[in-house]
Amino acid sequence: MDHSPLIIAGGGLVGLAAAIMLSDRFERIDIFEKREEPIFPPSMQARSLQLVISARGWRTLEAIGLSQDVLDHSLKLNGRMRHHADGADIEPYSVHGHEINCISRNTLYQLLTQRAEALPNVHIHYDSVVQDVFFEQKAIDVMHYGHKKYWKYDLLIGADGVRSKVTYHLNRNGTLSHQLERNNYREIRITENLWERDKFHYWHSPKAMIGAFPVHEGGFSLFLVHQNEHMLELLVQKDDSAFEALFPGVKDAVPDIRERLKHSKGGFLGSVNAQNWHHADNVVIMGDAAHAMLPFMGQGLNTGLEDLWSLSQIIDKEGITSPELIQSFTSTRRVQAGAIRRISENQFRYLTGKFTDRDYAIKHLADHHLINHDLPTTYMGCAFSLDPFAEILEREEKLYASFTEEQIAEELVRMGKATDDR
Ligand SMILES: Cc1cc2nc3c(=O)[nH]c(=O)nc-3n(C[C@H](O)[C@H](O)[C@H](O)COP(=O)(O)OP(=O)(O)OC[C@H]3O[C@@H](n4cnc5c(N)ncnc54)[C@H](O)[C@@H]3O)c2cc1C
């Protein structure tokens, strides 16, 4: 039987960052990763080729000494450009000129893997699937190249993503739920520099949305999110008028886009809600294992890196000396994860055109209020500050609730919507 002071289930982005961050606190760290090789497998590429790193993620990358490398491989974006039939509108990410950093998932993976592999006390075991957790024995079963091995741990971190085995075992009593959206996600790489490279570009409608991130190495990565029932009309049937009407100009820029999207690997969008995030003082989950969310705020990884930051603060100050310490970590993080999940769902409704006229009217009023008072928007709070997500959500909800029916009615009229569609 083997033993490790710290076992990390899952060598994804959060698992690798955790090993680097905690490498001087543990004599030995073992990561078990089910992929067969360190390289990023094409089968996972339905998960966004580009990642936005914001303030929270940045703080952790700085702490593990990777921020400069990430910066060297990132592009800075200053806003979104919404394309429509009459042209395009620019929505700056921040009225204070803040920019977000965008890096390819593969590059970030490689940077983290290289750094973790260079640490003498970090051992990454590939082709190693964590299958079972035995909480009383403080042990896991790992299937490694077809052989089962039993490993004991002092601390187990579950960073094994959206279908986490650790999360499953912690929540066997029905305290885990997965929510799948009726939406499909597809992404392709375009080598031409078709649009402005310091913006995220998007086209949206209630049926589907296209987004395009510029890629550091050149070109764009373009994704389509569509409701499952619109697949035929958008990508399969010969007549491309529906696609043209929803996404003006895209097909002119990329003539074979429908064909390429049709043949790209599709993925589903959804979120994870787990009640139990820890066991005693020796098992804890983080990253997507704890809180996978809809990706429209670009905060999934950033939140996972913030989990890690918070845990490392506790380990630094007190060590993990009692179940109460882990309990306080997980209860705080669960509240923050719940808030960013809500914010991300709202952003999903907004970006995919699912807002009602009334929702848009309230959002316009809120945006005007924030600009007039030089206050941060919800996006700015999430992306550029370290303010707790729960505070940001509360601020937004309070502001939205503060508008009177008269103000909303006036805004609807200004928008050319005579009636309230509540
Ligand atoms: C379309 C899309 C766009 C996104 N854009 C952004 C963005 O811009 N910014 C952002 O912050 N976040 C973004 N996210 C979210 C981000 O991708 C995730 O939050 C992040 O990858 C989570 O990292 P993780 O390490 O927790 O999980 P993962 O990256 O899923 O890693 C989990 C690892 O565990 C391994 N594993 C799984 N099961 C086992 C097992 N039983 N045994 C051993 N190993 C196992 C897997 O092989 C994997 O390597 C986006 C997500 C999507 C879907």
The ligand as a MOL file (V3000), in Angstrom:
LIG
                    3D

  0  0  0     0  0            999 V3000
M  V30 BEGIN CTAB
M  V30 COUNTS 53 58 0 0 0
M  V30 BEGIN ATOM
M  V30 1 C -17.1580 26.8310 -23.0460 0
M  V30 2 C -16.4230 27.1500 -21.7830 0
M  V30 3 C -15.7180 28.3490 -21.6560 0
M  V30 4 C -15.0610 28.6620 -20.4660 0
M  V30 5 N -14.3770 29.8410 -20.3510 0
M  V30 6 C -13.8050 30.1770 -19.1740 0
M  V30 7 C -13.0930 31.4140 -19.0130 0
M  V30 8 O -12.9690 32.2070 -19.9480 0
M  V30 9 N -12.5600 31.7050 -17.7920 0
M  V30 10 C -12.6830 30.8490 -16.7180 0
M  V30 11 O -12.2440 31.1900 -15.6100 0
M  V30 12 N -13.3120 29.6470 -16.8570 0
M  V30 13 C -13.8640 29.2970 -18.0380 0
M  V30 14 N -14.4830 28.0970 -18.1810 0
M  V30 15 C -14.5100 27.1730 -17.0390 0
M  V30 16 C -13.2000 26.3890 -16.9630 0
M  V30 17 O -12.9850 25.6850 -18.1670 0
M  V30 18 C -13.2750 25.4080 -15.8100 0
M  V30 19 O -13.7740 26.0550 -14.6700 0
M  V30 20 C -11.8950 24.8450 -15.4890 0
M  V30 21 O -11.4020 24.0990 -16.5740 0
M  V30 22 C -11.9980 23.9680 -14.2560 0
M  V30 23 O -10.7590 23.4040 -13.9730 0
M  V30 24 P -10.6880 22.1030 -13.0530 0
M  V30 25 O -9.2540 21.7770 -12.9470 0
M  V30 26 O -11.4970 22.3120 -11.8350 0
M  V30 27 O -11.4570 20.9820 -13.8740 0
M  V30 28 P -11.0090 20.3260 -15.2300 0
M  V30 29 O -10.3230 21.3020 -16.1030 0
M  V30 30 O -12.2080 19.6310 -15.7550 0
M  V30 31 O -9.9410 19.2410 -14.7900 0
M  V30 32 C -10.3300 18.0570 -14.1300 0
M  V30 33 C -9.2680 17.0010 -14.4130 0
M  V30 34 O -9.5850 15.8300 -13.6760 0
M  V30 35 C -9.3990 14.6980 -14.4910 0
M  V30 36 N -10.2840 13.6560 -13.9620 0
M  V30 37 C -11.6350 13.5930 -14.0400 0
M  V30 38 N -12.0890 12.5080 -13.3850 0
M  V30 39 C -11.0080 11.8810 -12.8750 0
M  V30 40 C -10.8360 10.7130 -12.0900 0
M  V30 41 N -11.8800 9.9710 -11.6880 0
M  V30 42 N -9.5820 10.3530 -11.7470 0
M  V30 43 C -8.5190 11.1000 -12.1410 0
M  V30 44 N -8.6270 12.2080 -12.8920 0
M  V30 45 C -9.8540 12.6080 -13.2410 0
M  V30 46 C -9.7500 15.1820 -15.8910 0
M  V30 47 O -9.1240 14.3720 -16.8790 0
M  V30 48 C -9.2120 16.6070 -15.8810 0
M  V30 49 O -7.8800 16.6800 -16.3240 0
M  V30 50 C -15.1120 27.7500 -19.3750 0
M  V30 51 C -15.7950 26.5360 -19.5190 0
M  V30 52 C -16.4470 26.2330 -20.7080 0
M  V30 53 C -17.1880 24.9160 -20.8160 0
M  V30 END ATOM
M  V30 BEGIN BOND
M  V30 1 1 1 2
M  V30 2 1 2 3
M  V30 3 2 2 52
M  V30 4 2 3 4
M  V30 5 1 4 5
M  V30 6 1 4 50
M  V30 7 2 5 6
M  V30 8 1 6 7
M  V30 9 1 6 13
M  V30 10 2 7 8
M  V30 11 1 7 9
M  V30 12 1 9 10
M  V30 13 2 10 11
M  V30 14 1 10 12
M  V30 15 2 12 13
M  V30 16 1 13 14
M  V30 17 1 14 15
M  V30 18 1 14 50
M  V30 19 1 15 16
M  V30 20 1 16 17
M  V30 21 1 16 18
M  V30 22 1 18 19
M  V30 23 1 18 20
M  V30 24 1 20 21
M  V30 25 1 20 22
M  V30 26 1 22 23
M  V30 27 1 23 24
M  V30 28 2 24 25
M  V30 29 1 24 26
M  V30 30 1 24 27
M  V30 31 1 27 28
M  V30 32 2 28 29
M  V30 33 1 28 30
M  V30 34 1 28 31
M  V30 35 1 31 32
M  V30 36 1 32 33
M  V30 37 1 33 34
M  V30 38 1 33 48
M  V30 39 1 34 35
M  V30 40 1 35 36
M  V30 41 1 35 46
M  V30 42 1 36 37
M  V30 43 1 36 45
M  V30 44 2 37 38
M  V30 45 1 38 39
M  V30 46 1 39 40
M  V30 47 2 39 45
M  V30 48 1 40 41
M  V30 49 2 40 42
M  V30 50 1 42 43
M  V30 51 2 43 44
M  V30 52 1 44 45
M  V30 53 1 46 47
M  V30 54 1 46 48
M  V30 55 1 48 49
M  V30 56 2 50 51
M  V30 57 1 51 52
M  V30 58 1 52 53
M  V30 END BOND
M  V30 END CTAB
M  END
